[in-house]
């Protein structure tokens, strides 16, 4: 019975650590999102700026945020945003979508990219944090 209790405690501690790591990733991603704030908004009440608002990005087709004037390159890219596509794109936007209006050199650090995706992906299309 002691082994069972110890096993349960280890499992509980691992779950808490994983949950804590996810929270840290989102917090670090929020800090990283400061690089995006000049052009993009996210969260409740987000509006398009120089770039489109990013609510509900995961699963959204490129070039479809309402009331944003996209480049033909974005509209015709055929991209549906997901984790892998975003991570490739954010490293070098102009390489992923030649002709995009996005004037950003990219983020090269893998940890920062992972954290940024964790932050962005938590928002649904209405700007609410998914539960």
C-alpha positions in Angstrom: 0.0 0.0 0.0 2.9 2.4 0.7 4.1 1.8 -2.9 0.7 2.7 -4.2 0.6 5.9 -2.2 4.1 6.9 -3.3 3.2 6.2 -6.9 0.1 8.4 -6.6 2.1 11.2 -5.0 4.7 11.0 -7.8 2.0 11.1 -10.5 0.3 14.1 -8.8 3.6 15.9 -8.6 4.4 15.3 -12.2 0.9 16.6 -13.2 1.4 19.7 -11.2 4.9 20.3 -12.7 3.5 19.8 -16.2 0.7 22.2 -15.5 3.1 24.7 -14.0 5.4 24.5 -17.0 2.5 25.2 -19.4 1.5 28.3 -17.3 5.1 29.5 -17.4 5.2 28.9 -21.2 2.1 31.1 -21.7 3.5 33.8 -19.4 6.8 33.8 -21.3 4.8 33.8 -24.5 2.9 36.8 -23.4 6.2 38.6 -22.8 7.4 37.6 -26.3 4.1 38.8 -27.8 5.2 42.3 -26.9 7.3 42.1 -30.1 4.0 41.6 -32.0 1.9 44.3 -30.2 2.8 47.1 -32.6 1.0 45.3 -35.4 -1.3 42.7 -33.8 -3.8 42.5 -31.0 -5.2 39.4 -29.2 -7.7 38.9 -26.4 -11.2 40.2 -25.7 -11.9 43.4 -27.7 -8.9 42.9 -30.0 -9.1 44.8 -33.3 -7.1 44.7 -36.5 -4.1 47.0 -36.5 -1.3 47.1 -39.1 -1.7 43.3 -39.0 -4.8 41.3 -38.3 -6.1 40.4 -34.8 -4.9 36.9 -33.8 -7.8 35.5 -31.8 -8.6 31.9 -32.8 -5.6 31.6 -35.0 -5.3 27.9 -34.5 -7.4 26.4 -37.2 -8.0 29.6 -39.1 -7.3 29.9 -42.8 -4.7 32.5 -43.7 -6.2 35.7 -45.1 -9.6 35.4 -43.4 -9.7 37.6 -40.3 -12.8 39.8 -40.8 -12.3 43.4 -42.0 -8.5 43.0 -42.6 -7.0 43.9 -46.0 -4.7 41.0 -46.6 -2.1 40.7 -49.3 -2.9 38.4 -52.2 0.0 36.2 -51.0 -1.7 35.6 -47.6 -5.2 35.1 -49.1 -3.9 32.6 -51.7 -1.3 30.8 -49.5 -3.6 27.8 -48.8 -2.4 27.8 -45.2 -4.6 26.8 -42.3 -2.8 27.9 -39.1 -1.7 25.3 -36.7 1.2 24.8 -34.4 3.7 23.5 -37.0 2.8 26.1 -39.6 3.0 29.0 -37.2 6.4 27.9 -35.9 7.8 27.6 -39.4 6.2 30.9 -40.4 7.4 33.0 -37.4 11.0 32.1 -38.0 10.9 33.9 -41.4 7.5 35.1 -42.5 8.6 36.2 -46.0 10.2 32.8 -46.7 7.0 31.0 -45.7 4.6 33.3 -47.6 6.5 35.2 -50.3 4.8 38.5 -50.9 3.3 38.9 -47.5 3.0 42.4 -46.1 4.4 41.3 -42.8 7.6 43.2 -42.3 9.1 41.2 -39.4 12.6 39.6 -39.3 11.3 36.6 -37.4 12.1 34.8 -34.2 14.8 32.2 -34.3 14.9 30.9 -30.7 12.9 27.6 -30.4 11.9 28.1 -26.8 10.6 31.6 -27.5 8.7 30.3 -30.5 7.1 27.5 -28.4 6.2 30.0 -25.7 4.7 32.4 -28.2 2.6 29.7 -29.8 1.4 28.5 -26.3 0.2 32.1 -25.6 -1.5 32.7 -28.9 -3.2 29.3 -29.1 -4.9 29.7 -25.8 -7.3 32.4 -27.3 -10.5 31.3 -29.0 -12.1 33.3 -31.9 -13.8 35.6 -29.4 -10.6 36.4 -27.5 -11.5 34.4 -24.5 -8.9 32.1 -23.0 -9.9 28.5 -23.6 -10.5 26.5 -20.4 
